[in-house]
């Protein structure tokens, strides 16, 4: 008996700990702190539905408690209490009340869905094309002639019209603090609009099971002032137009040669290269490697040595590089920057 008591005590403590940990997380990766109109509208619907559920629960518990006390068996009571089976009043009440609650939920839900399903033209919103890959994200600005990967850069206070699709399997594009989410499907283009009302860093996720490294398919969203965004676009376009790479040291030049031989068919740098892998024009400016690792030369080297170890199932082959080649590639890739 004592062993069981200890077990239940531990179970209770574990339950409290689990409840406390549910409140832990990253503010920039939370739907509970909306930072844009889409997220705010969705959060309002969450609050409405939660309020209705809590209200129904309280009413049911009050009625339940009243019935337990009012109709409890009393001393000397004989037989079965009077039954109320088939009461038309009760039947009407528990049919009408849920119907009214559904209407209360349905009207704002339908209204919000119509608002969120709007598609905005180039004159009304910045156009961004999102293509999901196993396991990374490609972002193109078709009207601006710029493409990047993993780091999505947006201007503050402006509507962003996304056109989403997938290059392989079904994924889901989601930036919790700004709104969403929406499935990206191979062969289909699905629209979604978002807006950020404050500058800062946010984080996005893939919200659809897409393979072995689904949980590692993250991306960063940087929201900046319009002037800073325009400056960033100008720098990215400059890198594309001049096709500069910035290799200066001897070892970086060796890395550039190796990159051109082994990597340029898949990865674009400036105005040249392929699109099978992430665009690396501003690779050195990114805070993360492969979307999940801190950007350090050591982590870049680890990725180049064995990409499958970092993200199992990704499509980058193991090039079987020796340490000298890895060092040269790291030196070169750290010159891929559009910042001053």
Secondary structure, DSSP 4 states (H G I P E B T S, - for coil): -HHHHHHHHHHHHHHHHHHHHTT-S-GGG-TTS--SHHHHHHHHHHHHHHHHHHHHHHHHHHHHHHHHHHTPPPTT--SPPPP-TT-HHHHHHHHHHHHHHHHHHHHHHHHHHHHHT----TTTSEEEEEEEETTEEEEEETTTTEEEESEEEEETTS-EEEEEEESSS-EEEEETTTEEEEEE-BT--EEEEE--SS-EEEEEEE-S--STTGGG-EEEEEEE-HHHHHHHHHHHHHHHHH------SHHHHHHHHHHHHHTTTT-EETTEE-SSS---TTGGG-SEETTTEE--HHHHHHHHH-HHHHSTT-S-------HHHHHHHHHHHTT-----
